[in-house]
């Protein structure tokens, strides 16, 4: 018996899909900005920061990069309340995304920092600039210019990884797909629509990050 496609039954739940998209966008907007901020701090700590802080940041990076995102999510959502820290599903998802992206972006940004010419740093030191001033004004922007494509890809990966947040009932896009197929029993159509939306979101996010890099990181307009 030939399968009869029925996408209309999926689009009967357009409101659920829209809510899922909005939640996914909120997750990556907040998680992306704060995750990169953590990465910048981590890169500074590992290259310019005090010696006592470096092993702490290194341990954090290794811990997060060598454990699954889903386990990190479960640890934060189920583990923190067991020690008295109450947290909502959305807060747990955001915190996990920030911590995860922060660890990966720390290493990506650190690679750009290491690639900055040593002569520029020595010139800044000769002008009696502090290490924080040197990192902010001399190192950070050239470093971001070198690693922006890799950092952009990591942000997109984290956005796609947010799909597992449905496991703790965060009402993002994959949660919406699960909800729809549970109501109309059209799993193929529901997940195909969700896949298409994720693809569109990833393309849009890449374009936004490219424009940010072009106008604010590299400092020139696209040709």
C-alpha positions as CSV (number, residue, x, y, z in Angstrom):
1,X,0.0,0.0,0.0
2,X,1.5,3.3,-1.1
3,X,2.1,5.9,1.6
4,X,-0.3,8.9,1.4
5,X,1.5,12.2,2.3
6,X,-0.6,14.6,4.4
7,X,1.3,17.8,5.3
8,X,-1.9,19.7,5.9
9,X,-2.4,17.8,9.2
10,X,1.1,19.0,10.3
11,X,0.4,22.6,9.3
12,X,-2.8,22.5,11.4
13,X,-0.3,23.0,14.2
14,X,1.4,26.0,12.8
15,X,1.1,27.8,16.1
16,X,3.0,25.1,17.8
17,X,5.7,25.2,15.1
18,X,6.0,29.0,15.4
19,X,6.4,28.8,19.2
20,X,9.1,26.1,18.7
21,X,11.0,28.3,16.3
22,X,10.8,31.3,18.6
23,X,12.1,29.3,21.5
24,X,14.9,27.9,19.4
25,X,15.8,31.4,18.3
26,X,15.8,32.7,21.9
27,X,18.0,29.8,23.0
28,X,20.7,30.5,20.3
29,X,20.4,34.4,20.7
30,X,21.1,34.4,24.4
31,X,23.2,31.2,24.5
32,X,25.3,32.3,21.5
33,X,26.1,35.8,22.9
34,X,26.9,34.7,26.4
35,X,28.7,31.5,25.2
36,X,31.1,33.6,23.1
37,X,31.6,36.0,26.0
38,X,32.6,33.0,28.2
39,X,34.9,31.9,25.4
40,X,36.6,35.3,25.2
41,X,37.2,35.3,28.9
42,X,38.4,31.7,28.8
43,X,40.8,32.5,26.0
44,X,42.1,35.5,27.9
45,X,42.5,33.3,31.1
46,X,44.4,30.6,29.3
47,X,46.8,33.0,27.5
48,X,47.0,36.2,29.5
49,X,45.4,35.5,32.8
50,X,46.9,34.7,36.2
51,X,48.7,31.4,36.5
52,X,46.3,30.0,39.1
53,X,43.3,30.5,36.8
54,X,44.8,28.7,33.8
55,X,44.5,25.1,35.1
56,X,40.9,25.8,36.2
57,X,39.9,27.0,32.8
58,X,41.8,24.2,31.1
59,X,39.9,21.6,33.3
60,X,36.6,23.2,32.4
61,X,37.4,23.1,28.7
62,X,38.5,19.5,28.8
63,X,35.5,18.4,30.9
64,X,32.9,20.0,28.6
65,X,34.6,19.0,25.3
66,X,34.9,15.4,26.3
67,X,31.3,14.8,27.7
68,X,28.0,14.6,25.7
69,X,25.8,17.7,25.5
70,X,22.8,15.6,26.6
71,X,24.6,14.5,29.8
72,X,25.6,18.1,30.6
73,X,21.9,19.1,30.1
74,X,20.7,16.3,32.4
75,X,23.3,17.1,35.0
76,X,22.3,20.8,35.2
77,X,18.5,20.1,35.0
78,X,18.3,17.1,37.4
79,X,21.5,17.5,39.3
80,X,21.3,21.1,40.5
81,X,17.9,20.8,42.1
82,X,19.2,17.8,44.1
83,X,21.6,20.2,45.9
84,X,19.0,22.9,46.4
85,X,19.4,25.0,43.2
86,X,16.0,25.3,41.6
87,X,16.0,25.9,37.9
88,X,13.4,26.0,35.1
89,X,13.7,24.0,31.9
90,X,14.5,27.1,29.9
91,X,17.1,28.2,32.3
92,X,18.7,24.8,32.3
93,X,18.8,24.7,28.5
94,X,20.3,28.2,28.3
95,X,22.9,27.5,31.0
96,X,24.0,24.3,29.3
97,X,24.3,26.0,25.9
98,X,26.4,28.8,27.4
99,X,28.7,26.4,29.2
100,X,29.0,24.1,26.2
101,X,29.7,26.9,23.6
102,X,31.9,28.7,26.1
103,X,34.2,25.7,26.3
104,X,34.5,25.2,22.6
105,X,34.8,28.9,21.8
106,X,37.6,29.2,24.4
107,X,39.7,26.8,22.4
108,X,38.8,28.4,19.0
109,X,39.5,31.9,20.2
110,X,42.7,30.8,22.0
111,X,44.0,29.5,18.6
112,X,43.4,33.0,17.2
113,X,45.1,34.7,20.1
114,X,48.2,32.5,19.8
115,X,48.4,33.4,16.1
116,X,48.6,37.2,16.8
117,X,52.1,38.5,16.1
118,X,54.3,38.6,19.2
119,X,55.8,41.9,18.1
120,X,52.4,43.7,18.5
121,X,52.2,42.5,22.1
122,X,55.7,43.5,22.9
123,X,55.1,47.0,21.4
124,X,52.0,47.3,23.7
125,X,54.0,46.2,26.7
126,X,56.6,48.9,25.9
127,X,53.8,51.5,26.1
128,X,53.0,50.3,29.7
129,X,49.6,48.9,28.7
130,X,48.1,46.3,31.1
131,X,47.5,42.7,30.0
132,X,43.8,43.3,30.0
133,X,44.2,46.4,27.8
134,X,46.6,44.5,25.5
135,X,44.1,41.7,25.1
136,X,41.2,44.0,24.5
137,X,42.8,46.5,22.1
138,X,45.7,44.6,20.5
139,X,44.9,40.9,20.5
140,X,41.1,40.3,20.5
141,X,40.0,41.7,17.2
142,X,42.9,40.3,15.1
143,X,42.3,36.9,16.8
144,X,38.5,37.0,16.0
145,X,39.3,37.9,12.4
146,X,41.4,34.7,12.1
147,X,38.9,32.4,13.7
148,X,35.5,33.9,12.9
149,X,34.5,31.2,10.3
150,X,35.3,28.4,12.8
151,X,33.5,30.2,15.6
152,X,30.5,30.8,13.4
153,X,30.3,27.1,12.6
154,X,30.5,26.2,16.3
155,X,27.6,28.6,17.0
156,X,25.5,26.9,14.3
157,X,26.4,23.5,15.7
158,X,25.2,24.5,19.2
159,X,22.0,25.9,17.7
160,X,21.3,22.5,16.0
161,X,22.3,20.7,19.2
162,X,19.5,22.6,21.1
163,X,17.2,20.0,19.6
164,X,18.0,17.7,22.6
165,X,16.6,20.3,25.0
166,X,13.2,18.7,24.2
167,X,14.3,15.9,26.5
168,X,13.7,18.2,29.5
169,X,10.4,19.6,28.0
170,X,11.8,22.8,26.6
171,X,9.2,23.8,23.9
172,X,11.7,24.3,21.1
173,X,11.4,23.1,17.5
174,X,12.1,19.4,18.1
175,X,9.6,19.4,21.0
176,X,7.0,20.9,18.6
177,X,7.7,18.1,16.0
178,X,7.3,15.4,18.8
179,X,4.1,17.1,19.9
180,X,2.6,17.2,16.4
181,X,3.4,13.6,15.5
182,X,2.0,12.5,18.8
183,X,-1.3,14.1,17.9
184,X,-1.7,13.3,14.2
185,X,0.6,10.2,14.0
186,X,2.2,11.7,10.9
187,X,5.8,11.3,12.0
188,X,7.4,11.5,8.5
189,X,5.7,14.8,7.7
190,X,6.2,16.4,11.1
191,X,10.0,15.6,11.2
192,X,10.5,16.5,7.6
193,X,8.9,20.0,8.2
194,X,11.1,20.4,11.4
195,X,14.2,19.3,9.4
196,X,13.4,21.9,6.7
197,X,12.9,24.6,9.3
198,X,16.2,23.7,11.0
199,X,17.9,24.0,7.6
200,X,16.5,27.4,7.0
201,X,17.4,28.6,10.5
202,X,21.0,27.3,10.1
203,X,21.4,29.2,6.7
204,X,19.9,32.4,8.2
205,X,22.2,32.2,11.2
206,X,25.3,31.6,9.1
207,X,24.4,34.7,7.0
208,X,23.8,36.8,10.1
209,X,27.2,35.7,11.5
210,X,28.8,36.4,8.2
211,X,27.4,39.9,8.2
212,X,28.5,40.4,11.8
213,X,32.0,39.3,10.9
214,X,32.2,41.4,7.8
215,X,30.9,44.6,9.3
216,X,32.2,44.4,12.9
217,X,35.0,42.0,13.0
218,X,36.9,42.3,9.7
219,X,35.7,45.9,9.3
220,X,34.9,46.0,5.7
221,X,31.8,45.8,3.6
222,X,31.1,42.8,1.4
223,X,32.1,43.1,-2.2
